[in-house]
Amino acid sequence: MKAFKAPVDDIFFCLNHIAGVQQLSDWDDELAAQVVEVYAKVAEQELAPLNPVGDEQGCRIVDGRVLMPEGFKEVYQRYAADGWQGVCLPEEYGGQGMSSTLNSVLSEIFSGANHSLQMVLGLVPGASTVLEYFGTEAQRAKYIPLLAAGEWVATMCLTEPAAGSDLGAIRTKATMTDDGWRIDGEKIFISGGDQDLSDGIFHLVLARTADGGTRGLSLFVCPSHLDDGSRNTVNVERIEEKMGLHASPTCQMRFNGAQAEIIGQPGEGLKGMFAMMNHARLDVSLQGVAHASRAYDIAASYAAERIQGRDANGQSTSIDQLPIVRQMLDDIALLSLGGRAMAFKIMVLHESGEHEALVSFLTSVAKVFCSEAGMQAASLAQDVLGGYGYLTEYYADQTYRDARITGIYEGANSVHAMTLLTRQLGRGEGAQAFVALLEQMAADTGNNSVANAATTWRNMADKLVAQQLPATCAKDFMDLTANALLLAVWAVMLQRAEHAPDIALYERVGQRVMKRLPVKINYLASLIDAAL
C-alpha cells in the first residue's frame, strides 16, 4: 500500500499562484504554512491509519447508540484537545479565529486522509456560521464554545423519505408548546446522526412550522442532550449499509417530541440552512479533489515500481514509462490539480465577499466537476494498477467507493446541472460575471484558447436563453461551463508552472490540456446545438 501523503506543496502553489489568496485580509501565509505543516503530520500519522480500519469495521448500533470503529474515539479526543475543531470558529467563543480558507485547506487534507471521519466532524464550521448570522447571542454563547472545544459536533437534518431535492415536501413538524418548541418527524441520510466520539451533538433540523411549501419551513437546533444532562427524544432507528464511507454512520432518525430552539425567524429556515449548505458544497468539491489527489499518489507510486514490458532499447521498464500509462497518470493529474485550482479560486472569491453572483454561479460548477473528477481519477487509478486496482491491497478500491457519494449528496449533480441552466443562467448576473472572469483570465495569460472558449460559452448561453432554457441541455451545458473554467485555470497554471513543486508535471499536463480541451469544448457546444 501507499501511505497517505498530504499534498501540501501543491496546495500552497495553488493558493499563492492560482487562487490569489493574498488578496484576503485575514490570510497570513507564514502562519498558514506552520499550521498546515503540523496538521499534515496529524493527518498522515493519526487520521490516515484509521481509514482502512474504519472501512473494514464500519459502525454499529449497541443499545440504541452508534459505536465508531476501533481507535476512532481515542484519536478524536486528541484531535479535539489539540484545538483542531475550533480552528476557524470565533475567538470570543473559544475558537482560534483563523481564516476560513485555511480551514478549507485542512478539510482537503482531512478528506484525503480519512473521508469518513471528516464527514462526521466537518459540519462544525457551517453550524457555527449559521449561529453567527442567524442565532441569538444566547445561542452563540451556549453552543459555539461546545463546538469549538470539540465537546459537541454538528449534523444537518434535511432529507426525509419523501423529501430529497424537493424540500417543499418536508413533513417533519415543529410545534410551539408551553415549554418551547417540539419536533416530530423522521429524517434520513443524516451523516454522524449519532456517534460515541463527542459528548453531544448539535442537530440542525429543518422542520415545518406552517403550510406553504418551503415558505413554511423553519430552522431549529435540536440538541442531543438537554440542559440537565438527559438525552433529548432523538432516536437512531438504523444505520444505512453503504457502498463506501463505512466509518461515517449515515443514520435514519426519529424525532419524538424533541425539544428544540428556533434559529432566526419562523418561515425563514432556508436562509439559515443554505448558509450551511453552500459551505458544505464547496467542502464536497475539496473532497473530490482529495480523492483525485490520493488516486494520483497511489497510481504514480505503483507505476514507478511496477516493472512490466520493455522500452525502445529492449530494457525492462517501469510502466510509468509506457505512453498509455503515462497518459492515464497525466489525466489523473489534470483532474486533481485542475479541480483544486477551480475549487480554491472560487473559495477565495467567496471569502473576498465581493463576487456574490459569480460565487453563486460557480459553486454548483465546482461541486459537479470536482466530485466527478474524484470518481474519474479513482477509476483511472484502478486501470493503472490493473488487477491490483480491483483488490483491496492498495486502497484504490476504497478511494473509488468513498469518492462515489460526492456526486450524490449536497445536491445530486443532475440537480446542480438543472439549477445552473434554469436559475443561474436565467437570472443572467452570474453568467455575465462568469464570461467576464474567463475574458479576464484569457487577457492575463494571453491565451487565445481561453478567449475562444469564452466566446463559445457566451454564444451557447445566448442560444439557450433564446430557446427558453431547454432542460435536455442541462448536463451538456454544465460540462461546457466546467471545461471552460478548467481550461482557464490550467492556462494560469501553465503560465506559472515555474513556481510549481513539480515543474515538468505541470508543464506536460498543461500542454495536454491546451491540445485537448478546446476540442472538447467545441464538441460540447455542438451537442447543445444538436439538441436545440
RAZIWO-V656188 format. One record per residue. RES is the residue in one small letter. SS is DSSP state (~ for helix, > for strand, _ for the rest). NEAR is the number of other ideal C-beta (glycine too) atoms within 10 Angstrom. D_CENTER is the distance of its C-alpha to the mean C-alpha in Angstrom with 1 decimal. Layout:
<<RES:SS:NEAR:D_CENTER> <RES:SS:NEAR:D_CENTER>>
//
This chain:
<<m:_:12:25.3> <k:_:15:23.5> <a:_:11:22.4> <f:_:24:18.9> <k:_:16:19.2> <a:_:27:16.7> <p:_:24:16.6> <v:~:17:17.8> <d:~:11:20.1> <d:~:22:17.8> <i:~:24:15.3> <f:~:18:18.3> <f:~:23:19.9> <c:~:26:16.9> <l:~:27:16.9> <n:~:16:20.7> <h:~:18:21.8> <i:~:24:19.2> <a:~:26:17.1> <g:_:15:20.2> <v:~:23:18.9> <q:~:11:22.6> <q:~:12:23.0> <l:_:19:21.2> <s:_:9:23.9> <d:_:12:22.2> <w:_:19:21.1> <d:_:13:23.4> <d:~:12:23.0> <e:~:7:25.4> <l:~:12:24.0> <a:~:21:20.4> <a:~:11:21.9> <q:~:11:23.7> <v:~:20:20.9> <v:~:20:18.6> <e:~:11:21.6> <v:~:11:22.3> <y:~:22:18.7> <a:~:20:18.6> <k:~:11:21.7> <v:~:20:20.4> <a:~:24:17.5> <e:~:17:19.9> <q:~:12:22.8> <e:~:17:21.6> <l:~:24:18.1> <a:_:21:18.1> <p:~:15:21.6> <l:~:23:20.6> <n:~:22:18.0> <p:~:15:20.8> <v:~:16:22.8> <g:~:23:20.2> <d:~:22:19.8> <e:~:13:23.6> <q:~:17:24.5> <g:_:18:21.8> <c:_:23:22.5> <r:>:12:25.7> <i:>:15:27.5> <v:>:8:30.7> <d:_:5:32.9> <g:_:10:30.2> <r:>:12:27.7> <v:>:19:24.6> <l:>:18:25.2> <m:_:26:22.5> <p:_:19:23.5> <e:_:12:25.9> <g:_:14:25.1> <f:~:24:21.9> <k:~:14:23.8> <e:~:12:25.7> <v:~:18:22.8> <y:~:25:21.0> <q:~:13:24.3> <r:~:11:24.6> <y:~:19:21.0> <a:~:19:21.7> <a:~:11:25.1> <d:_:12:24.0> <g:_:15:22.1> <w:~:21:18.5> <q:~:25:17.4> <g:~:24:19.0> <v:_:21:18.1> <c:_:23:17.0> <l:_:27:19.0> <p:_:17:22.3> <e:~:11:25.2> <e:~:11:27.7> <y:~:21:26.0> <g:_:17:25.7> <g:_:22:22.5> <q:_:17:22.6> <g:_:15:21.6> <m:_:20:19.7> <s:_:20:17.5> <s:~:18:14.1> <t:~:20:13.3> <l:~:23:14.6> <n:~:21:12.5> <s:~:25:9.3> <v:~:25:11.4> <l:~:24:12.1> <s:~:22:8.6> <e:~:25:8.2> <i:~:27:11.6> <f:~:28:11.3> <s:~:30:8.7> <g:~:29:11.3> <a:~:26:14.1> <n:~:29:13.4> <h:~:28:10.3> <s:~:27:12.7> <l:~:27:13.8> <q:~:25:10.5> <m:~:23:9.8> <v:~:28:13.3> <l:~:24:13.2> <g:_:26:9.9> <l:_:24:11.0> <v:~:27:14.1> <p:~:25:13.3> <g:~:20:12.5> <a:~:26:15.7> <s:~:26:17.6> <t:~:19:16.8> <v:~:28:18.1> <l:~:27:21.2> <e:~:14:21.8> <y:~:13:21.9> <f:~:20:23.3> <g:_:24:24.8> <t:_:13:28.4> <e:~:8:29.5> <a:~:9:30.7> <q:~:16:27.3> <r:~:16:25.6> <a:~:13:28.4> <k:~:17:28.2> <y:~:24:24.5> <i:~:25:22.6> <p:~:18:24.9> <l:~:21:24.2> <l:~:26:20.4> <a:~:25:21.0> <a:_:19:23.4> <g:_:22:21.2> <e:_:14:23.9> <w:>:23:21.6> <v:>:25:18.0> <a:>:26:16.3> <t:>:25:15.4> <m:>:23:14.7> <c:>:27:17.6> <l:_:24:17.6> <t:_:18:18.2> <e:>:19:21.8> <p:_:12:23.8> <a:_:11:25.0> <a:>:17:22.2> <g:_:15:18.8> <s:_:13:17.9> <d:_:12:21.3> <l:~:17:20.9> <g:~:14:24.5> <a:~:14:25.6> <i:_:23:24.6> <r:_:13:27.7> <t:_:22:26.9> <k:>:14:29.6> <a:>:26:30.1> <t:>:14:33.8> <m:>:11:35.5> <t:>:9:38.2> <d:_:4:40.8> <d:_:7:38.6> <g:>:11:35.3> <w:>:20:32.5> <r:>:20:32.2> <i:>:25:29.4> <d:>:16:30.2> <g:>:19:28.1> <e:>:17:25.6> <k:>:28:21.9> <i:>:20:20.0> <f:>:20:16.7> <i:>:22:16.2> <s:>:20:14.0> <g:_:27:16.3> <g:_:26:18.9> <d:_:23:21.4> <q:_:26:21.7> <d:_:15:24.3> <l:_:22:22.4> <s:_:25:22.8> <d:_:14:26.0> <g:>:18:24.4> <i:>:22:21.5> <f:>:23:20.6> <h:>:28:20.0> <l:>:23:19.0> <v:>:28:20.8> <l:>:24:21.3> <a:>:28:24.9> <r:>:23:27.8> <t:_:20:30.5> <a:_:12:32.3> <d:_:7:32.6> <g:_:11:31.3> <g:~:13:27.9> <t:~:15:25.0> <r:~:12:27.6> <g:~:17:28.7> <l:>:24:25.5> <s:>:24:25.2> <l:>:29:22.7> <f:>:27:23.9> <v:>:21:23.3> <c:>:26:24.8> <p:>:22:25.3> <s:_:19:25.8> <h:>:14:28.9> <l:_:13:31.5> <d:_:8:33.4> <d:_:5:36.2> <g:_:8:33.9> <s:_:8:34.2> <r:>:14:31.3> <n:_:20:30.4> <t:_:16:31.0> <v:>:26:27.5> <n:>:16:27.7> <v:>:18:25.5> <e:>:13:27.3> <r:>:11:25.4> <i:>:19:22.4> <e:_:14:21.0> <e:_:8:21.7> <k:_:17:18.7> <m:_:10:18.3> <g:_:18:15.8> <l:_:27:14.2> <h:_:22:17.8> <a:_:26:17.6> <s:_:28:15.2> <p:_:27:17.9> <t:>:21:17.0> <c:>:27:19.9> <q:>:17:22.3> <m:>:24:23.8> <r:>:16:27.0> <f:>:26:27.9> <n:>:13:31.7> <g:>:12:33.0> <a:>:26:30.4> <q:>:19:31.0> <a:>:24:28.5> <e:>:17:28.3> <i:>:23:27.4> <i:>:25:24.9> <g:_:18:26.2> <q:_:13:28.6> <p:_:15:29.3> <g:_:16:27.9> <e:_:16:25.2> <g:~:30:22.5> <l:~:18:20.0> <k:~:15:20.2> <g:~:24:19.0> <m:~:26:16.4> <f:~:14:14.8> <a:~:17:14.6> <m:~:23:12.3> <m:~:17:10.5> <n:~:18:9.9> <h:~:25:8.4> <a:~:21:6.2> <r:~:21:5.3> <l:~:25:4.9> <d:~:26:2.9> <v:~:27:1.2> <s:~:33:3.5> <l:~:31:4.4> <q:~:30:4.4> <g:~:32:6.3> <v:~:35:8.1> <a:~:31:9.0> <h:~:32:10.5> <a:~:33:12.3> <s:~:31:13.6> <r:~:31:14.8> <a:~:33:16.4> <y:~:27:18.2> <d:~:21:19.5> <i:~:25:20.8> <a:~:29:22.4> <a:~:19:23.9> <s:~:16:25.4> <y:~:23:26.9> <a:~:21:28.2> <a:~:12:29.9> <e:~:11:31.8> <r:_:17:32.6> <i:>:9:36.1> <q:>:12:36.8> <g:>:12:39.2> <r:>:12:41.2> <d:_:11:40.8> <a:_:7:43.3> <n:_:6:45.8> <g:_:7:45.8> <q:_:8:44.1> <s:>:9:41.5> <t:>:16:38.0> <s:>:16:34.4> <i:~:21:32.3> <d:~:18:30.1> <q:~:15:33.3> <l:_:16:33.5> <p:~:7:32.5> <i:~:9:30.6> <v:~:22:28.5> <r:~:15:28.0> <q:~:12:26.7> <m:~:20:24.1> <l:~:23:23.0> <d:~:19:22.9> <d:~:18:20.8> <i:~:28:18.2> <a:~:25:18.4> <l:~:23:18.3> <l:~:29:14.9> <s:~:27:13.3> <l:~:30:15.1> <g:~:30:14.9> <g:~:29:11.2> <r:~:30:10.9> <a:~:25:13.7> <m:~:27:12.3> <a:~:30:9.0> <f:~:27:11.3> <k:~:24:14.1> <i:~:24:12.4> <m:~:25:11.3> <v:~:22:15.0> <l:~:21:16.4> <h:~:22:14.7> <e:~:21:16.0> <s:~:14:19.4> <g:_:10:19.9> <e:_:10:22.0> <h:_:18:20.1> <e:~:14:19.1> <a:~:16:20.0> <l:~:20:18.4> <v:~:22:15.0> <s:~:18:15.3> <f:~:25:16.2> <l:~:29:13.6> <t:~:28:10.4> <s:~:24:10.9> <v:~:24:11.9> <a:~:27:8.9> <k:~:27:6.8> <v:~:30:9.8> <f:~:27:10.9> <c:~:31:8.1> <s:~:30:7.6> <e:~:21:11.4> <a:~:31:11.8> <g:~:35:10.6> <m:~:21:13.0> <q:~:20:15.7> <a:~:31:15.7> <a:~:29:16.0> <s:~:17:18.8> <l:~:24:20.5> <a:~:30:20.5> <q:~:22:22.3> <d:~:15:24.7> <v:~:25:25.5> <l:~:21:26.3> <g:_:14:28.3> <g:~:7:29.6> <y:~:15:28.0> <g:~:24:24.6> <y:~:14:25.5> <l:_:13:26.6> <t:_:13:24.7> <e:_:11:26.3> <y:_:20:23.7> <y:_:24:20.5> <a:~:28:19.6> <d:~:20:19.9> <q:~:23:17.5> <t:~:30:14.9> <y:~:24:15.3> <r:~:17:15.6> <d:~:30:12.5> <a:~:29:10.4> <r:~:19:12.2> <i:~:23:10.6> <t:~:29:7.2> <g:~:21:9.8> <i:_:14:11.3> <y:_:18:9.7> <e:_:24:8.7> <g:_:21:11.4> <a:_:15:12.6> <n:~:19:12.5> <s:~:15:16.2> <v:~:17:16.1> <h:~:23:13.9> <a:~:23:16.5> <m:~:20:19.3> <t:~:21:17.9> <l:~:24:17.8> <l:~:24:21.3> <t:~:16:23.0> <r:~:14:21.7> <q:~:22:20.3> <l:~:21:23.0> <g:~:15:25.6> <r:~:13:25.3> <g:_:12:25.8> <e:~:13:24.8> <g:~:21:21.3> <a:~:23:22.7> <q:~:15:25.4> <a:~:19:23.2> <f:~:24:21.2> <v:~:15:24.5> <a:~:12:25.6> <l:~:20:22.6> <l:~:23:23.4> <e:~:17:27.1> <q:~:13:26.6> <m:~:22:24.6> <a:~:21:27.4> <a:~:11:30.0> <d:~:13:28.5> <t:~:19:28.4> <g:_:10:31.4> <n:_:20:29.6> <n:~:11:31.5> <s:~:19:29.0> <v:~:28:26.3> <a:~:18:29.0> <n:~:16:30.0> <a:~:28:26.4> <a:~:22:26.4> <t:~:14:29.7> <t:~:18:28.7> <w:~:23:25.7> <r:~:17:27.8> <n:~:13:30.5> <m:~:25:28.3> <a:~:22:26.8> <d:~:11:30.4> <k:~:15:31.6> <l:~:23:28.9> <v:~:14:29.8> <a:~:9:33.5> <q:_:12:33.0> <q:_:8:31.3> <l:_:17:27.8> <p:_:15:28.4> <a:~:10:25.6> <t:~:11:26.5> <c:~:22:25.1> <a:~:21:21.6> <k:~:18:19.9> <d:~:22:22.0> <f:~:26:21.4> <m:~:24:17.6> <d:~:21:18.2> <l:~:24:20.9> <t:~:29:18.8> <a:~:25:15.9> <n:~:21:18.7> <a:~:27:20.6> <l:~:26:17.9> <l:~:24:17.3> <l:~:26:21.0> <a:~:29:21.2> <v:~:24:18.8> <w:~:28:20.6> <a:~:25:23.9> <v:~:22:23.0> <m:~:25:22.0> <l:~:18:25.2> <q:~:17:27.2> <r:_:16:26.0> <a:~:20:25.9> <e:~:9:28.7> <h:~:14:26.4> <a:_:21:24.0> <p:_:13:24.2> <d:_:15:25.3> <i:~:11:27.2> <a:~:9:28.5> <l:~:18:25.2> <y:~:22:23.7> <e:~:15:27.0> <r:~:16:27.5> <v:~:25:24.0> <g:~:24:24.4> <q:~:14:27.8> <r:~:16:26.5> <v:~:25:24.0> <m:~:16:26.8> <k:~:10:29.1> <r:~:13:26.9> <l:~:22:24.3> <p:~:19:27.0> <v:~:9:28.6> <k:~:15:25.4> <i:~:23:25.0> <n:~:13:28.6> <y:~:13:28.3> <l:~:23:25.5> <a:~:20:27.7> <s:~:12:30.6> <l:~:15:28.8> <i:~:22:28.2> <d:~:13:31.8> <a:~:9:33.0> <a:~:13:31.4> <l:_:12:33.0>>
//
